[in-house]
Amino acid sequence: MDFSPDERLLISASYDGTARIWNMRDGSSRIFFCSTSGISAVRFSPDHRHFVVGSISGEIYVWERRSGQRVTVLKGHTSDVDSIDFMPNGRGFISGSWDRCLKYWDINTGRMPDDPRHEAPDVVEQKESFTFAGHTVCSFLFLFPYSCNGSLPSQGRIRSISISPDSRWISSGGNDCTVRIWNSRNGVQHCILRGHDAEVLSVEFCPAGGYLATACRNGSVRIWKYENPDSDVEHP
């Protein structure tokens, strides 16, 4: 689910393939049939002109809120898109998937604004600007599925992403039990945060900057501090 920036609307999504936009004043809703494969992530754009839907099949759909028209289909992921987060300027967003990758998309073109291949948007299909790849296979014990020690392999699915308030850093948490920090400008992995011993289900930068909170399946929450944009994130 996600609130619109003005807090007047709430958008929810379901595995039945629908998204609903709820009016917070009177409880009325508008339904959108978005995907036949089911929806696993949804997010309003910062100007709430659009909303973005991630599907179980890997496609991402961009919709215009007022008209109810689908604007474009973004293809590039090969598995469930579990997390979406917009850059603060609203020009693009990051998607995280069970295929172990994060991808950057321009909301209008599917490419970075300064990409020399910049073209007019295609209302049928777009490709991502670039891909962040690094999450690995995690091993789970058969009898203790929340432990990262054992011999039963599981894909390094990305479960949550968050973008720092200054747009410079992207954090991702996955079921390889790590949190990874990426440079949003070039897609390079900046560092890996280790310490969780279970699947990392949620990551969130503090709106004021300086801190990153992470939570894993075993119930633990960790707070990580970073001093400035050029320093590594430190373990608490």
N, C-alpha and C positions, 0 to 999 in steps of 0.2 A: 504494500500500500504506500501511498505518497500523498501529502498535502500540497495543494497549490501554494505558491509563494504568498498569496494574500490570505491564506487559510480559509477561504470561502468554500473550497472544493476538496473532496477526498476521492482519490482513484483507487480502486481495488481490482484485483484480477484473480482468475480461477483456472484450474485445470480443465474446466469445461470449455475453454477457449474464448471466454467473454471477459471484457473489462467494463466496469461500471464507474461512472463519475457521479458522486453524491453531492448534493447541495447541503452544506452544513447548517443552513438556516431552517429548512423545512423538511429535510430528510428525503426529498425526492431524488430520483436517480435516472440516469440515461445510460442505456446499455449499448455496447459495441461488440459485434461479433468479429473478433480479431484473428483467430487462428484455429484451424481444425485439429492441431496437435496439442493444444493446451498452452496456457500462459504461466511462466515461472518468474517473471520480473516485469515491473512497470514503473514509469517515472514521468513526472511533468517536466517540461522545459522550464528554465527560470522565468521566462516571460509568460508561462502557461498558455502559449498559443498552440503548442503541440504536446502530445504525450507519446512516449516510446514504450513499446511492448516487446519483451523477449519471450521467445517460444521454446517449448520442449524440443522441437525439431532443429533449433539453431538459428532460424530466421529472426530478424528484428524488424518490426513494423513501426513506421512513423506515421502518426495520425494528426490531422488538424482538428483541434478541439471544437471550435465553433461550428464548422461545416459538417463535422463527422466524416470527412473524407480521408481515405488512406492516401498519404503522400508518396511513400516509397517503401520498398522492401530492401533490407540490407542483408546480403548473404556473405558468409565467410566462416562462421562457426560451424562445427560439425556435430555439436551436441547441445544439451540444455543450456540456455542463457539464464543464469541464476541471479545475476546482479547487474544493475545499470546505475551510473552516476554521471551527472552533467558537470562539465567544466563551469566554474562560477560565471564566466562571461556568456554562457549559453550557446556558444558557437559550435560546440561539439560535445560528445559524451564518450564514456568508456563502458564497454561491456565485458563481463567476465563469464566464462563458460566452463562446463564440465570437460571440454576438450583441452583444458590446462592453459588456455590462452586468454589474454585480455586484448581487446581491439579498440582503437580510436576511430571514431566516425565523425565527419563533419555533418551537422544537422541538415545542411542544404545540398551538399555535393557528394558526401561520402569520402572526401579527401581533405587534407590539411589546407588551410587558406593560402599558404605560400607554396603549395605543391605546383611545380611547373605544368603538371598535367591537369590543372584545375579546369573543370568543364561545367557546363550547365547541368543541373540535376536530371537524372533519369528517373521517371516515375515508376519504372518497372523493377530495376535492380541496381544496386550500388555495391562497390567493394570498399573494404576498410582502408584507411590511410596507412596505418602500420600496425604491427602485431607485437605484443609483449609476451614472450614465452620463457618459462623457467620453472614453474611448479612441476614437481616430479612425482613418480609413483610412491605411494606410502604403503607400508605393510601393516596389517592388522592381525591381531590374534583372533582366532575363530571364536573362542569363548569370551573374549574381552574386546569387543569391537571398538571400544573407545581408546584403545592404547595404540601407540605408533611403534610398538615392538612386536615382532612376530613374523609369520611367513605367508599369510594370506594376502596376495597383492590386490590393490584397489587403485583406480586411476587417481591422479593428482588433481581432482576437481577443484575449481575455484568457486568458493561459496559466497564471498563478499568482497566488495571493493569500496574504497573511499578516496576522494580527492582532497588535498590540503586546501585551506582557504586561499592561499596565494597561487593555486593552480600548478605549483611546481612539482609536487610529489603525488604519486598514486600508490596507495597501499592495497595489497590483496592478501586474503587469507584462504587457505585451502585445506583439503584433507590430507596433505602431506605434512600437516602439523606445523607449518611455517607461515610467517608473515613476511611478505616481500615488499620492498620499497623501490619504486621505479621513477626515473626522471621522465616527466611527461613531455619534455621537449624533444627528446631523441629516442625514447623507448628503452634506454639502457637500465639494467637492474643496478640500483645503487647499493643495496645491502639486503641481507636476510636476517630476520629476527627469529631466534630459536629460543625455546623455553616451554612452550606448550607441549603437552604430551598427548594431545587428542586433536581431532579435527577442528580447525579454526572456522567458526560459523559466522563471526561478525567482526568487522573492523570499522573504526570511525575516528576521523581526525576531530580534534576539538575546534569549534568554530573560531575561537580566539587564536588558534595556532599554538605550537609548542608541545602538544601532547597528542598521543595516539592511543586509543583504547582498543583492546582486542579481547574476544571471548571465545572459549572453546567448548566442545561438547561435554567435557567432564564437569562443567560448572564454574570453572575458574575464569577470572577476568584479570588482565594485566594492563597496566598503564606504562607507556613508554614515553620518554622525554627526549626531545631534540632541541638543541640550543639555538641553532640558526640554520638558514637554508643550505649552507655549505658544509655542515657537520653531519656526521653519522648519527643515526638514531641510537640511543643508548638503552641498555637494559635497566629497568628500575632498580 
